[in-house]
Each structure stands twice: as structure tokens, then as C-alpha cells.
Amino acid sequence: MNIKITLLLLLISNYFFSQTINPEKLDHYFSYIEKNNLGVGSLSIFKNGKEVYSKNFGQKNIPELTYNKNTKYQVGSVTKMITAVLIFRLIEKNKLNLNTQLSEFYPEIPNSDKMTIKNLLEHTSGLGSYVVKDGEVWVTGKVKDKEIMDLIIKQGKSFEPGEKVAYSNSAYYLLTKILERKYEKSFYKIVQSEIINPLQLKNLIPFKANQKNIFLPYRYENNSWSMLKEEIDFLNVIGVGDISSTPYDLNIFINSLFHNVILKKETLKLMEPVLGKENWGRGMAIWDFNGITFYGHGGDTLGSHAILIYNKEADLSIAYNTNGERIKKEDFIKNVVNLLYNKEITLPEIKNKL
């Protein structure tokens, strides 16, 4: 009986969405955000694999800002979903296994003989977050790989593999290094050959020195936007949080993933969180909006933020990027989802800090 009710609710939610997409409501929301200086960013919505709505907002409130349709945002840890997909492509080619132990590559890591590729992917390894040292983000300047590896070793384990879930940047740093060993080329070239070229993506790219046409991060203070003085050095987070993209290209990626263009159906199933049992899968998380389930990933740098999510029942995806955040991305995207499913929202209000 419960299964029948669940299926009925899923069918109803899909029907309500497909019948009631309302660009005017979304336009009103973004107009309100822009008018009240509540954010700067871009959003793209795909339905059945095609873009049905897009919006740039807030840019005109920063007089010195220049951009065009190809200007990209730093997507932070959305990068991790791409790294995970690349790992699963190796698994499909029988060049790696979910049960492969980390000690095969990095025996010097504490507990590596107990950690598997699966543990690294799903944040159950027990490893920490190398981007934080002594309670602060320290990867804002040039850092050598050896310094990062030494810190990962020093941080050690906080629990036994599989014992619980704890988000780990260190795990994805090691996964990236494993990718580079197996492919025998840089992460940049791997993403180019395995993701960008096959999908013909023009505006998704891993970090490289002196890259251009990327939105710089801004902060709202004293009733105006000012450029953030410090940001992560993205060479320190390759495969962890270095990729930049437009929302459109992010949507191409996630639709290709769930339409089984990049991975086989059975492989994607291994990547997905198990509903009712997991919040994190192996490279993606569950986003629940009052019973409406999306799969995807969020990302944060010191000044840019992103969300990329997909709903199976409606074949619907949303990509959101901001380089000027005043409303938390989770709250922002919840409003967008509610509008798409014809639910009422309370328009956000933020008092200016003098």
C-alpha cells in the first residue's frame, strides 16, 4: 500500500510540474532579488534534456562588472561529481574496482589498507579536509603537492572506514591523483577527453593558470558590492573544487549523466544514494524538497557558490551559480523548486548591514 501511495505522489508531483511551469513567477522572483540587491548570479532549467528557462540577475548592480554569455562561474565542489564520474568510467573499463584499496596507490596514508575507492567516493573513509589547517582555509596561496599530502597524513583518520559519513576533501584529492595515475595524464586533459569533448561543452573547464572570462567573487557590505580580496588558489583543489562553468553546460553534463550518455544505467545506479538509506551516494547527494527528490551536488569557494540537481520523475534539472551570495544557496534553490511546482514562497528579506 505504501509503495502504491508513493508512486501516486510521484506521478502527481510530475503532473503538477509539467502542467504549471510559470516563467512569469520565476521572472518576478529574480526581479525582486535584483531590485533589492539580494544576489548576483545565473540559473538554467532543463526539461526533457532541453533548456526551458534561463536567467542572469544582479549583474547590473555592479557597475564595473563585464560579462557575456560565455562567462563562467567557479563551481566549487560540483567538481567532485565530475571526478566521481571519471572514476566510474575507469570502473566500467575494468581498470579500477570499488573495492580497490587506497594502499595500492598510497600506502603511506594512515589506514589505507582498510580504505577502498568506495569509501573515498562516499565520504566514509575517515579522512579529513586538507583545505583547512588549524581551523582556517589555508589554500589561498601557492601550496606544493607534498605539503598537501603531508597534511593529509598528519590529519590521519577520525574514524574507521564505513563507520559513518563525514565530508572529505582529502578523499577527493586522492581520487584525483589516482585518476591521473590510471589515465597517465593531468586532470585537465582527462576532463577534456572524457567529458568536455564527447559532450561538446564550450563553457566547462578545469582550472588553468591565467584563464579568462571567469566571474570574480563579490561581497555585499556597506550597501554596495565589493570584490572579495581573497579566494582559493584553484591549483590547490584540482579535482576537488577547481572547475568553472556556465549553468547551461552544467545542465548538459547532468542530463547526459542521467540519460546514460556518460555512464551505463547500472553504473549510474552504483553512484546514486540509496533512497531511504543514504543522503550521500558515491559522488552525489540527495536533495529533498518536501518529498520531491533531486540528485546532485553543491559547491562553495570563498566567494562563489553552485548547485546542480536533477529530478528523475520530471526529467528536470536546475543549475544555479552565484558570485555574489546574500541568500544561502540552499534557501535560494528551494524557492526556485517551489515556484516550479506551483507552491507559494515567502520572498526573502535581508536588512542591510551598515
C-alpha positions as CSV (number, residue, x, y, z in Angstrom):
1,M,0.0,0.0,0.0
2,N,2.8,2.5,0.9
3,I,4.5,1.8,-2.4
4,K,1.3,2.5,-4.3
5,I,0.9,5.8,-2.4
6,T,4.5,6.8,-3.1
7,L,4.2,6.1,-6.8
8,L,0.9,8.0,-6.9
9,L,2.6,11.0,-5.2
10,L,5.5,10.9,-7.7
11,L,3.1,10.8,-10.6
12,I,1.1,13.7,-9.2
13,S,4.2,15.8,-8.5
14,N,5.4,15.2,-12.0
15,Y,2.0,16.2,-13.5
16,F,1.8,19.4,-11.4
17,F,5.3,20.4,-12.6
18,S,4.8,19.6,-16.3
19,Q,1.5,21.5,-16.4
20,T,2.3,24.6,-14.4
21,I,5.8,25.8,-15.3
22,N,5.4,29.5,-15.0
23,P,8.2,31.8,-16.3
24,E,6.3,34.8,-15.0
25,K,6.6,33.6,-11.4
26,L,10.3,32.9,-11.8
27,D,10.8,36.3,-13.5
28,H,9.1,38.0,-10.6
29,Y,11.3,36.2,-8.1
30,F,14.5,37.2,-9.9
31,S,13.3,40.7,-10.4
32,Y,12.7,41.0,-6.7
33,I,16.2,39.6,-5.9
34,E,17.8,42.1,-8.3
35,K,15.8,45.1,-7.2
36,N,16.6,44.5,-3.6
37,N,20.3,43.7,-4.2
38,L,19.9,40.2,-2.7
39,G,22.2,38.4,-5.0
40,V,24.2,38.1,-8.3
41,G,24.2,35.0,-10.4
42,S,22.7,32.9,-13.2
43,L,20.2,30.0,-13.4
44,S,19.4,27.5,-16.1
45,I,16.5,24.9,-16.1
46,F,16.3,21.9,-18.4
47,K,13.2,19.8,-19.0
48,N,13.5,16.6,-21.1
49,G,17.0,17.4,-21.9
50,K,16.4,20.9,-23.3
51,E,16.7,24.4,-21.7
52,V,13.3,25.8,-20.9
53,Y,14.3,28.8,-18.7
54,S,17.4,30.8,-18.0
55,K,18.1,34.0,-16.1
56,N,21.0,36.2,-15.3
57,F,20.3,38.5,-12.3
58,G,22.0,41.2,-10.2
59,Q,24.9,41.9,-12.6
60,K,23.7,45.4,-13.4
61,N,24.1,46.3,-9.7
62,I,27.9,46.0,-10.0
63,P,28.9,48.9,-12.4
64,E,32.4,47.6,-13.1
65,L,31.3,44.1,-13.9
66,T,31.7,42.9,-17.5
67,Y,30.4,39.6,-18.8
68,N,28.9,37.8,-21.7
69,K,27.0,34.5,-22.4
70,N,30.3,32.6,-22.1
71,T,31.4,34.0,-18.8
72,K,31.9,31.1,-16.3
73,Y,31.5,30.7,-12.6
74,Q,33.7,28.7,-10.2
75,V,31.5,25.7,-9.2
76,G,33.5,24.6,-6.2
77,S,32.7,21.0,-5.1
78,V,30.3,20.3,-8.0
79,T,33.7,19.4,-9.4
80,K,33.6,16.3,-7.2
81,M,30.6,14.8,-9.1
82,I,32.7,15.0,-12.3
83,T,35.7,13.4,-10.5
84,A,33.4,10.6,-9.3
85,V,32.0,10.1,-12.9
86,L,35.6,9.7,-14.2
87,I,36.3,7.1,-11.5
88,F,33.2,5.2,-12.6
89,R,34.3,5.3,-16.2
90,L,37.5,3.6,-15.1
91,I,35.4,1.0,-13.3
92,E,33.3,0.4,-16.4
93,K,36.6,-0.3,-18.3
94,N,37.7,-2.7,-15.6
95,K,40.7,-0.6,-14.8
96,L,39.6,0.0,-11.2
97,N,37.2,-1.5,-8.7
98,L,35.1,-0.1,-5.9
99,N,36.8,-2.4,-3.5
100,T,40.3,-1.5,-4.6
101,Q,42.2,-0.4,-1.5
102,L,43.9,3.0,-1.2
103,S,47.1,1.3,-0.1
104,E,47.5,0.1,-3.7
105,F,48.3,3.7,-4.5
106,Y,49.2,5.5,-1.3
107,P,50.3,3.0,1.4
108,E,51.7,5.9,3.5
109,I,48.1,7.2,4.2
110,P,47.1,6.0,7.7
111,N,44.5,3.2,7.5
112,S,44.9,3.0,3.7
113,D,44.9,-0.8,3.8
114,K,41.3,-0.6,5.1
115,M,40.0,2.3,2.9
116,T,38.5,1.5,-0.5
117,I,37.7,3.6,-3.6
118,K,34.1,3.2,-2.5
119,N,34.9,4.7,0.9
120,L,36.7,7.7,-0.8
121,L,33.8,8.3,-3.1
122,E,31.0,8.2,-0.5
123,H,32.8,10.1,2.3
124,T,33.1,7.1,4.6
125,S,36.9,6.9,4.5
126,G,37.5,8.6,7.9
127,L,39.9,11.1,6.2
128,G,39.6,14.8,6.9
129,S,39.7,18.0,4.9
130,Y,43.1,19.2,3.8
131,V,41.8,22.6,2.8
132,V,41.5,23.6,6.4
133,K,44.6,23.7,8.7
134,D,44.5,25.0,12.3
135,G,40.8,25.9,11.8
136,E,41.4,28.1,8.7
137,V,41.3,27.7,4.9
138,W,45.0,27.8,4.1
139,V,45.0,27.0,0.3
140,T,44.5,30.6,-0.7
141,G,48.2,30.8,-1.7
142,K,50.5,28.6,-3.7
143,V,50.9,25.2,-2.0
144,K,53.0,22.3,-3.1
145,D,51.5,18.8,-3.5
146,K,53.9,17.5,-0.9
147,E,52.6,20.0,1.6
148,I,49.1,18.8,1.0
149,M,50.0,15.1,1.2
150,D,51.9,15.7,4.4
151,L,48.9,17.4,5.9
152,I,46.6,14.5,4.9
153,I,48.9,12.1,6.5
154,K,49.2,14.3,9.6
155,Q,45.4,14.7,9.9
156,G,45.1,10.9,9.8
157,K,41.8,9.1,10.4
158,S,38.9,10.3,12.5
159,F,37.0,7.0,12.4
160,E,37.2,3.6,10.8
161,P,36.2,3.3,7.1
162,G,32.5,2.7,6.7
163,E,31.7,3.6,10.3
164,K,30.0,6.8,9.4
165,V,29.8,9.6,6.8
166,A,32.0,12.8,7.1
167,Y,32.6,15.0,4.1
168,S,36.2,14.7,3.0
169,N,38.1,17.0,0.6
170,S,41.1,14.9,1.2
171,A,39.4,11.8,-0.2
172,Y,38.7,13.6,-3.5
173,Y,42.2,14.9,-3.7
174,L,43.4,11.3,-3.5
175,L,40.8,10.2,-6.1
176,T,42.1,12.8,-8.5
177,K,45.7,11.7,-8.0
178,I,44.5,8.1,-8.7
179,L,42.8,9.2,-11.9
180,E,46.0,10.9,-13.1
181,R,48.0,7.7,-12.4
182,K,45.5,5.5,-14.2
183,Y,44.9,7.8,-17.2
184,E,48.6,8.8,-17.2
185,K,47.7,12.4,-17.9
186,S,46.6,15.5,-16.0
187,F,43.1,16.0,-14.6
188,Y,42.7,18.9,-17.0
189,K,43.4,16.6,-20.0
190,I,41.2,13.8,-18.6
191,V,38.2,16.0,-18.3
192,Q,38.8,17.3,-21.8
193,S,39.0,13.9,-23.4
194,E,36.3,12.1,-21.3
195,I,33.7,14.8,-20.6
196,I,34.2,18.1,-22.5
197,N,34.9,16.8,-26.0
198,P,32.3,14.0,-26.1
199,L,29.6,16.3,-24.8
200,Q,30.8,19.2,-26.9
201,L,30.9,21.5,-23.9
202,K,32.1,25.0,-24.7
203,N,32.0,26.6,-21.3
204,L,33.0,24.0,-18.7
205,I,36.7,23.8,-18.0
206,P,39.1,22.7,-15.2
207,F,41.3,25.3,-13.8
208,K,44.4,26.5,-15.6
209,A,46.7,29.4,-15.0
210,N,45.8,32.8,-16.4
211,Q,42.3,31.6,-17.5
212,K,40.0,34.4,-18.6
213,N,36.3,35.2,-18.7
214,I,35.5,33.9,-15.2
215,F,33.2,35.8,-12.8
216,L,35.2,37.1,-9.8
217,P,33.6,36.8,-6.4
218,Y,31.8,39.8,-4.7
219,R,30.6,40.5,-1.2
220,Y,27.8,42.9,-0.2
221,E,28.8,45.3,2.5
222,N,28.1,49.0,3.3
223,N,25.1,48.8,0.9
224,S,27.2,48.0,-2.1
225,W,29.1,45.2,-3.8
226,S,32.9,45.0,-3.5
227,M,35.2,42.4,-4.9
228,L,36.4,39.7,-2.5
229,K,40.0,40.3,-1.6
230,E,40.9,36.6,-1.1
231,E,39.9,33.5,-2.9
232,I,41.1,29.9,-3.0
233,D,44.1,29.2,-5.3
234,F,42.3,26.7,-7.5
235,L,45.6,24.9,-8.4
236,N,45.4,23.6,-4.8
237,V,42.0,21.9,-5.3
238,I,42.3,20.2,-8.7
239,G,39.5,17.6,-8.9
240,V,38.2,18.8,-5.6
241,G,36.8,22.2,-6.5
242,D,38.6,23.8,-9.4
243,I,36.1,23.6,-12.3
244,S,34.4,26.6,-13.8
245,S,31.3,26.5,-15.9
246,T,28.1,28.2,-17.1
247,P,24.8,26.9,-15.7
248,Y,23.9,25.8,-19.2
249,D,26.9,23.5,-19.6
250,L,26.4,22.1,-16.1
251,N,22.9,21.1,-17.2
252,I,24.2,19.5,-20.3
253,F,26.6,17.4,-18.1
254,I,24.0,16.2,-15.5
255,N,21.4,15.4,-18.2
256,S,24.0,13.4,-20.1
257,L,24.7,11.6,-16.9
258,F,21.1,10.7,-16.1
259,H,20.3,9.9,-19.7
260,N,23.1,7.4,-19.7
261,V,25.3,9.1,-22.2
262,I,28.4,9.2,-19.9
263,L,27.8,6.1,-17.8
264,K,25.8,2.9,-18.2
265,K,22.5,2.7,-16.4
266,E,23.7,0.1,-14.0
267,T,26.9,2.1,-13.3
268,L,24.9,5.2,-12.5
269,K,22.9,3.2,-10.1
270,L,26.0,2.4,-8.1
271,M,26.8,6.1,-8.0
272,E,23.4,7.2,-6.7
273,P,22.4,7.4,-3.0
274,V,20.0,4.7,-1.9
275,L,16.7,6.3,-1.1
276,G,15.7,5.9,2.5
277,K,19.2,4.7,3.5
278,E,21.7,7.3,2.4
279,N,22.0,11.0,2.0
280,W,25.3,10.7,0.2
281,G,26.0,8.3,-2.6
282,R,29.3,7.8,-4.4
283,G,29.8,11.3,-5.8
284,M,26.3,12.8,-5.5
285,A,23.8,13.6,-2.7
286,I,20.0,13.6,-2.3
287,W,18.3,17.0,-2.2
288,D,14.8,16.6,-0.7
289,F,12.2,19.4,-1.2
290,N,9.1,18.3,0.8
291,G,9.1,14.9,-0.8
292,I,10.4,16.0,-4.3
293,T,13.7,14.3,-4.7
294,F,16.6,15.6,-6.7
295,Y,20.1,14.1,-7.1
296,G,23.2,16.3,-7.5
297,H,25.9,18.3,-5.8
298,G,26.6,21.7,-4.3
299,G,29.7,23.7,-4.3
300,D,31.3,26.6,-2.4
301,T,34.5,28.5,-2.7
302,L,35.3,31.5,-0.5
303,G,33.1,33.7,-2.8
304,S,31.3,31.6,-5.4
305,H,28.6,29.0,-4.9
306,A,26.8,26.5,-7.1
307,I,24.1,23.9,-7.1
308,L,23.4,21.3,-9.8
309,I,20.4,18.9,-9.3
310,Y,18.3,16.6,-11.3
311,N,14.8,15.1,-10.7
312,K,14.1,11.8,-12.4
313,E,10.3,11.8,-12.4
314,A,10.0,15.1,-14.2
315,D,13.3,14.8,-16.2
316,L,14.1,18.2,-14.7
317,S,17.4,19.7,-13.8
318,I,18.4,23.0,-12.3
319,A,21.8,24.6,-12.4
320,Y,22.4,27.7,-10.2
321,N,25.6,29.7,-9.9
322,T,26.3,32.9,-7.9
323,N,29.4,35.1,-7.4
324,G,27.5,37.4,-5.0
325,E,25.6,35.4,-2.4
326,R,23.4,37.0,0.2
327,I,20.8,34.2,0.4
328,K,22.2,30.8,1.2
329,K,22.2,28.7,-2.0
330,E,20.1,26.0,-0.3
331,D,17.3,28.5,0.5
332,F,17.6,30.2,-2.9
333,I,17.1,26.9,-4.8
334,K,14.3,25.8,-2.5
335,N,12.4,28.9,-3.6
336,V,13.0,28.1,-7.3
337,V,11.8,24.4,-6.8
338,N,8.7,25.6,-5.0
339,L,7.9,28.0,-7.8
340,L,8.4,25.3,-10.4
341,Y,6.0,23.0,-8.5
342,N,3.4,25.8,-8.2
343,K,3.9,26.3,-4.4
344,E,3.8,29.6,-2.6
345,I,7.0,31.1,-1.3
346,T,7.9,33.9,1.1
347,L,10.1,36.4,-0.7
348,P,13.4,36.7,1.2
349,E,14.3,39.9,3.1
350,I,17.7,40.9,4.3
351,K,18.4,44.0,6.2
352,N,21.4,46.0,5.0
353,K,24.3,46.0,7.4
354,L,25.9,49.4,7.8
